[in-house]
Every structure is written in C-alpha cells, then in structure tokens.
Amino acid sequence: MDPESRFLVAVTGASGVEYARRLIEVLGDRTDVIVTKDASAVIEIETGLSVKEFAGRAATFYQGEDLAAPPASGSHLFRALVVLPCSGTTLAKIASGIADNLVTRAAAVALKERRPLILVPRETPSSAIALENQLSLARLGVVILPASPGFYGGPKRISDLVDFIVARILDHLGVEHAIGVRWTGLPE
Ligand SMILES: Cc1cc2nc3c(=O)[nH]c(=O)nc-3n(C[C@H](O)[C@H](O)[C@H](O)COP(=O)(O)O)c2cc1C
C-alpha cells in the first residue's frame, strides 16, 4: 500500500496504550507505528505484550530513537499522524518545535507540511503548561482529542470506553467504521 495512504500512529509513554492497540487493530496494514522508549515500558506494564506483538498487523514498526527512519523526512508521505496516547513530555516538545526523536520529528513534519495531526493527551488534572501547549497547537489546526470517553452510550466494558475514543479518532481520519456509539437523541 502507498505510504501516502497510510496512517502514522505514534505511541508515547502516557497511560492508555490500549487506545493505540485498538486503533492499530482496526486500521491494520494501513498503519505504520512508532513507539518511544518510554512507551515500550508502559506497553509492557499495561498490556504484558512485547512492542512487536503490540504493533500487530501494522505495515511497519519503528523505534522512537530511529531518526533516520522515513517519517523523519517531509519527503516521506503519510495521510495523518495520531499521537496516542500523547504524554505531557511529547506534547511540550511538539508545541515548542523540539524534534529529538522520531515521534516529535514526525509531528514537526506534519506541522510544516500542513498534514493532519491528532494528539490524544492522557494526564489529569492538566497543568497550565499543558493547557497552554494544547491551545497553541489547537490554534495551528492540530486536533486535541483527550482520552476522555463519554458515558452516554451505557458502556459495559473497558473496551466500550476504548472504542468511544478510537471511533472519534477514526471520524477525524475520515475512515468509515462501525465501532463505538453515536448519539441519536433521547429515546422516544
Ligand atoms: C506507568 C507509567 C505511566 C505514565 N503515565 C503517564 C500519563 O498518563 N501521562 C503522561 O503525560 N506521562 C505519563 N508517564 C510519564 C512519561 O512516560 C514520561 O513523561 C516520559 O518522559 C514520556 O516520554 P515520551 O513522550 O518520549 O514517551 C507515565 C510513566 C509510566 C512509567
């Protein structure tokens, strides 16, 4: 599949890596995955999977330290970058233009090339620093999509909450899907 029709999913060391595992599962080989060093530790803690197992059917797996990998260059095309979950560290680096690993460099590329960039922060409460970083990026057109699932669909399992967030990401990516719930108004 052409790189330009693929989605780049960057996993950083915030809690909630299950959101990324599910997005990769749904997108399959339409996905290229980057995992930071700290994300590898969280993946092991929260899922018990190796990073290779975690990346599942993704087309390509990149280590976050690999700054020579294709997504480090603007000449490498991708349809959109999703940073999921996005740590406060990675958020701050992206907001200030620091590109010191493959995730922050790919985000800098997405910004300079005006490609869709979705950040899914997972930290609560938010400091003023984190809020300011989110605001400055939102003003540049970045989608800030906090890992904050709604409960109006009557979730029964953790996977329902995960799918709520993954469904919103897929909507923003313009990918048709049948996961999660949509609000259809109050019952008659
Ligand atoms: C188990 C675990 C959970 C963490 N959860 C969060 C979190 O939810 N949000 C966050 O911003 N940082 C969290 N951290 C801290 C980040 O891993 C740390 O700030 C790291 O520098 C992030 O680096 P990265 O963005 O390059 O992956 C967590 C760390 C560990 C070990």
The ligand as an ORCA input file, in Angstrom:
! r2SCAN-3c Opt
* xyz 0 1
  C       3.432      3.517     34.020
  C       3.632      4.931     33.563
  C       2.514      5.707     33.272
  C       2.678      7.024     32.843
  N       1.538      7.739     32.540
  C       1.666      8.998     32.050
  C       0.492      9.693     31.639
  O      -0.622      9.201     31.709
  N       0.661     10.919     31.093
  C       1.897     11.490     30.938
  O       1.970     12.615     30.416
  N       3.023     10.834     31.350
  C       2.947      9.604     31.893
  N       4.069      8.918     32.285
  C       5.363      9.607     32.221
  C       6.001      9.547     30.832
  O       6.306      8.207     30.492
  C       7.278     10.399     30.833
  O       6.952     11.771     30.973
  C       8.139     10.221     29.598
  O       9.160     11.224     29.614
  C       7.377     10.351     28.301
  O       8.294     10.256     27.223
  P       7.795     10.093     25.718
  O       6.751     11.131     25.480
  O       9.017     10.332     24.896
  O       7.299      8.709     25.540
  C       3.958      7.598     32.723
  C       5.087      6.794     33.019
  C       4.909      5.496     33.436
  C       6.128      4.668     33.747
*
